[in-house]
């Protein structure tokens, strides 16, 4: 598992992030405060506080391509 922080600044950022995550078979969770949501759920992401960085937990050891795809969102 690998963890890092992202920042989703707009509705388009959320949409683009979900589209990227949905291309992969492994699980990805987002954590904001005490809330954890599935990163493949656009409604779940909108329930988080998007004004602060969000922790991403990638549940695989082979996530180099994924990390490269979301580099624009990294904090």
C-alpha positions as CSV (number, residue, x, y, z in Angstrom):
1,X,0.0,0.0,0.0
2,X,1.2,3.5,-0.8
3,X,-0.2,6.8,0.7
4,X,0.2,10.4,-0.4
5,X,-1.8,13.7,-0.4
6,X,-3.8,15.3,-3.3
7,X,-5.7,18.5,-3.7
8,X,-8.9,18.6,-5.8
9,X,-9.5,22.3,-6.6
10,X,-12.5,22.1,-8.8
11,X,-15.4,20.0,-10.0
12,X,-13.4,19.2,-13.2
13,X,-10.5,18.0,-11.0
14,X,-12.8,15.6,-9.2
15,X,-14.3,14.3,-12.5
16,X,-10.8,13.8,-14.0
17,X,-9.5,12.1,-10.9
18,X,-12.4,9.7,-10.8
19,X,-12.0,8.9,-14.5
20,X,-8.3,8.1,-13.9
21,X,-9.0,5.9,-10.8
22,X,-11.7,3.9,-12.6
23,X,-9.2,2.7,-15.2
24,X,-7.4,0.6,-12.5
25,X,-8.5,-2.7,-10.9
26,X,-7.1,-2.1,-7.5
27,X,-8.8,-0.3,-4.6
28,X,-8.1,3.4,-3.8
29,X,-9.4,5.1,-0.7
30,X,-9.6,8.8,0.1
31,X,-9.4,9.9,3.7
32,X,-10.3,13.4,5.0
33,X,-10.5,13.7,8.8
34,X,-12.3,10.7,10.1
35,X,-14.1,10.0,6.8
36,X,-12.9,7.3,4.3
37,X,-14.5,7.0,0.9
38,X,-13.9,4.9,-2.2
39,X,-12.0,7.0,-4.8
40,X,-14.1,5.5,-7.6
41,X,-17.2,7.2,-6.1
42,X,-17.8,10.7,-7.3
43,X,-20.6,11.2,-4.8
44,X,-18.3,10.0,-2.0
45,X,-15.6,12.4,-3.0
46,X,-18.1,15.3,-2.9
47,X,-19.0,14.4,0.7
48,X,-15.4,15.2,1.7
49,X,-13.9,18.6,2.7
50,X,-12.3,19.5,-0.7
51,X,-10.7,22.7,0.7
52,X,-8.0,20.7,2.4
53,X,-5.5,18.1,1.1
54,X,-7.0,14.6,1.0
55,X,-4.9,11.4,1.8
56,X,-4.9,8.8,-1.0
57,X,-4.4,5.1,0.0
58,X,-3.5,2.9,-2.9
59,X,-4.0,-0.8,-2.1
60,X,-1.4,-2.3,-4.4
61,X,2.4,-2.4,-4.6
62,X,2.5,-1.7,-8.3
63,X,1.1,1.8,-8.6
64,X,3.8,3.6,-10.6
65,X,1.6,4.2,-13.6
66,X,-1.3,5.3,-11.4
67,X,1.0,7.8,-9.5
68,X,2.2,9.1,-12.8
69,X,-1.4,9.6,-14.1
70,X,-2.4,11.6,-11.0
71,X,0.7,13.7,-10.6
72,X,-1.2,16.9,-11.4
73,X,-3.2,16.5,-8.2
74,X,-0.3,15.8,-5.9
75,X,0.4,18.2,-3.1
